[in-house]
């Protein structure tokens, strides 16, 4: 007597058949369209937000510049210096660009000087 035949492995055709079905294809197409639309929405929101922030920053800088020009036109250099000093003193968040407005290229103080800041109770020494 001969041994019983060994069962043959059944080829796996179900993944291919599953991918070829209309329901799965529609689902994949829908997922692709959904991914593209969410990407387009995200890019649009980023672009519009970045543009809005850029326009607001530019408007704030222009308004501040115009205000400083008006102070200079009304009272001269001393008025402008007083305005900048008052803005630095009123800087509650401590995020001003320049801690000491006199430090830098100021022709009245010469190459080096020491000044006391009453707002922060500190002394600045500038050596140019």
TAGISUL-V598319 format. One record per pair of residues at least 4 apart in sequence whose ideal C-beta (glycine too) atoms are under 7 Angstrom apart, sorted by the first residue. I is the first residue (numbers start at 0). GAP is how many residues later the second one is. If there is no record, write none. Layout:
i=I gap=GAP
i=I gap=GAP
This chain:
i=12 gap=4
i=13 gap=4
i=14 gap=4
i=15 gap=4
i=16 gap=4
i=17 gap=6
i=18 gap=5
i=20 gap=4
i=21 gap=4
i=22 gap=4
i=23 gap=4
i=24 gap=4
i=25 gap=4
i=26 gap=4
i=27 gap=4
i=28 gap=4
i=29 gap=4
i=30 gap=4
i=31 gap=4
i=32 gap=4
i=33 gap=4
i=34 gap=4
i=35 gap=4
i=36 gap=4
i=37 gap=4
i=38 gap=4
i=39 gap=4
i=40 gap=4
i=41 gap=4
i=42 gap=4
i=43 gap=4
i=44 gap=4
i=45 gap=4
i=46 gap=4
i=47 gap=4
i=48 gap=4
i=49 gap=4
i=50 gap=4
i=51 gap=4
i=52 gap=4
i=53 gap=4
i=54 gap=4
i=55 gap=4
i=56 gap=4
i=57 gap=4
i=58 gap=4
i=59 gap=4
i=60 gap=4
i=61 gap=4
i=62 gap=4
i=63 gap=4
i=64 gap=4
i=65 gap=4
i=66 gap=4
i=67 gap=4
i=67 gap=12
i=67 gap=15
i=68 gap=4
i=69 gap=4
i=70 gap=4
i=70 gap=8
i=70 gap=9
i=70 gap=12
i=71 gap=4
i=71 gap=7
i=71 gap=8
i=73 gap=5
i=74 gap=4
i=76 gap=4
i=77 gap=4
i=78 gap=4
i=79 gap=4
i=80 gap=4
i=81 gap=4
i=82 gap=4
i=83 gap=4
i=83 gap=17
i=84 gap=4
i=84 gap=16
i=85 gap=4
i=86 gap=4
i=87 gap=8
i=87 gap=13
i=88 gap=30
i=90 gap=4
i=90 gap=5
i=99 gap=15
i=99 gap=17
i=99 gap=24
i=101 gap=4
i=101 gap=7
i=101 gap=13
i=102 gap=21
i=102 gap=23
i=108 gap=4
i=110 gap=17
i=111 gap=14
i=111 gap=15
i=111 gap=16
i=112 gap=13
i=113 gap=9
i=113 gap=11
i=114 gap=9
i=115 gap=7
i=116 gap=5
i=116 gap=7
